[in-house]
Amino acid sequence: MGSKRINLNYYPKCPNPELTVGVGRHSHVSTLKVLLQVDIDRLYVRNTDSMKWVHVPPVNRSLVINVGDALQIMSNGKYKSFEHRVIANGNENRVSVLIFVYPRPSDIIGPLKEVVESGEKPIYKHVLYSDYVKHFFKKAHDGKATVDFAKV
């Protein structure tokens, strides 16, 4: 893998949390994300069957490993990134610690040959990772729509 990045995010308490969103709905362009959970968490994931938002109760001091879009593409959909969002909190400040693992910008991502060599049909094409990232950042967060950029 190409690079790792640590994010330390600070979300101040919001007096009117119903009027804002902490981080809009999105998935990550990374391969993996590691999140250190704390008691105060406002993470929601989209249930892909009902399309409803489901609260993810935190397990204090645990690590949550999330699959990113790049791993979804490389695994030909066997591992799936998920759409999630963070809701503002009206009672307490929130700090999140995240570690991301990314391919190199010059890497080509696509279904790994080991995944499709048994005859499985590729559902993703091979794309330059930096092009994938540019596509992600040229628009507002829109759930998992960026993954469609790599579909065959």
C-alpha positions in Angstrom: 0.0 0.0 0.0 1.1 3.5 -0.7 0.5 5.8 2.2 -1.1 6.1 5.6 -2.7 9.1 7.1 -3.8 9.9 10.6 -6.7 12.3 11.1 -7.6 13.9 14.4 -11.0 15.4 14.1 -12.5 17.8 16.6 -16.3 18.3 16.6 -17.4 21.0 19.1 -20.8 20.5 20.7 -23.5 22.2 18.7 -26.3 24.1 20.4 -28.8 23.1 17.7 -27.6 19.7 16.4 -30.8 19.2 14.4 -29.8 22.1 12.2 -26.5 20.6 11.0 -24.6 17.5 10.0 -21.2 16.6 11.4 -20.0 15.0 8.2 -22.4 14.3 5.3 -23.0 10.8 3.8 -20.0 9.3 2.2 -17.8 6.3 1.9 -14.0 6.5 1.9 -11.6 6.3 -1.1 -9.0 4.5 1.0 -8.3 0.8 1.2 -8.9 0.6 5.0 -9.9 3.0 7.8 -9.2 2.3 11.4 -11.3 4.3 13.9 -10.6 4.6 17.6 -14.0 4.7 19.2 -14.9 6.7 22.4 -18.0 6.9 24.5 -19.3 9.9 22.5 -20.0 8.9 19.0 -22.6 9.9 16.5 -21.8 7.5 13.7 -24.6 6.2 11.5 -24.5 3.7 8.6 -26.9 3.2 5.8 -28.7 -0.2 5.8 -28.4 -1.3 2.2 -31.7 -3.3 2.4 -34.0 -0.6 3.9 -31.8 2.4 3.0 -32.5 3.7 6.5 -29.8 5.2 8.8 -28.8 2.9 11.7 -26.9 4.3 14.7 -23.7 2.4 15.5 -23.3 2.4 19.3 -19.7 3.0 20.3 -17.7 0.4 22.2 -15.4 2.6 24.3 -11.7 2.3 23.4 -12.3 -0.2 20.6 -11.0 -0.1 17.1 -13.4 -0.2 14.2 -12.0 -1.4 10.8 -13.8 0.0 7.8 -13.4 -1.2 4.2 -12.8 1.6 1.8 -13.8 2.0 -1.8 -10.4 0.9 -3.1 -10.6 -2.4 -1.3 -14.2 -2.9 -2.6 -12.9 -2.4 -6.2 -9.8 -4.6 -5.7 -11.9 -7.4 -4.2 -14.4 -7.1 -7.0 -17.2 -6.4 -4.5 -16.4 -9.2 -2.1 -15.6 -6.6 0.6 -17.9 -3.6 0.6 -17.3 0.0 1.7 -20.3 1.5 3.4 -22.1 4.7 3.3 -22.0 6.5 6.6 -22.3 9.9 8.2 -21.6 11.7 11.5 -24.3 13.6 13.3 -23.6 16.7 15.3 -23.8 16.4 19.1 -25.6 19.0 21.2 -24.2 17.9 24.6 -20.5 17.2 24.3 -17.5 17.8 22.2 -16.3 14.9 20.1 -12.8 13.9 19.0 -12.2 11.1 16.5 -8.9 9.5 15.7 -8.7 7.8 12.3 -6.0 6.0 10.4 -6.4 5.6 6.6 -4.4 3.3 4.3 -4.3 4.3 0.6 -2.9 3.0 -2.6 -0.2 5.1 -4.2 -1.5 7.8 -6.6 0.3 6.1 -9.5 -1.3 2.7 -8.7 -3.9 1.1 -10.9 -6.8 -0.3 -8.9 -9.2 -2.9 -10.2 -10.2 -6.5 -9.4 -7.1 -8.4 -8.3 -6.2 -11.3 -10.7 -6.4 -13.7 -7.8 -10.1 -12.7 -7.3 -11.2 -13.2 -10.9 -8.8 -15.9 -12.1 -11.5 -18.6 -11.3 -13.7 -17.1 -14.0 -15.6 -14.6 -11.9 -16.7 -11.7 -14.1 -15.1 -8.3 -13.1 -17.6 -5.7 -12.1 -15.0 -3.0 -11.9 -12.6 -1.7 -14.5 -8.9 -0.8 -13.8 -8.5 2.9 -13.0 -5.6 5.1 -12.0 -6.0 5.7 -8.3 -5.3 9.4 -8.6 -8.1 9.7 -11.2 -10.4 7.9 -8.8 -9.5 10.3 -5.9 -9.9 13.4 -8.2 -13.4 12.2 -9.2 -14.3 11.8 -5.5 -13.1 15.3 -4.5 -14.5 17.2 -7.5 -18.0 16.9 -6.1 -19.9 17.1 -2.8 -20.2 14.0 -0.6 -22.9 11.8 -2.3 -22.9 8.5 -0.5 -21.2 5.7 -2.5 -21.7 7.2 -6.0 -17.9 7.5 -6.5 -17.7 3.6 -6.7 -19.8 3.8 -9.9 -16.9 5.7 -11.5 -15.0 2.4 -11.5 -17.8 0.1 -12.6 -17.5 -1.8 -15.9 
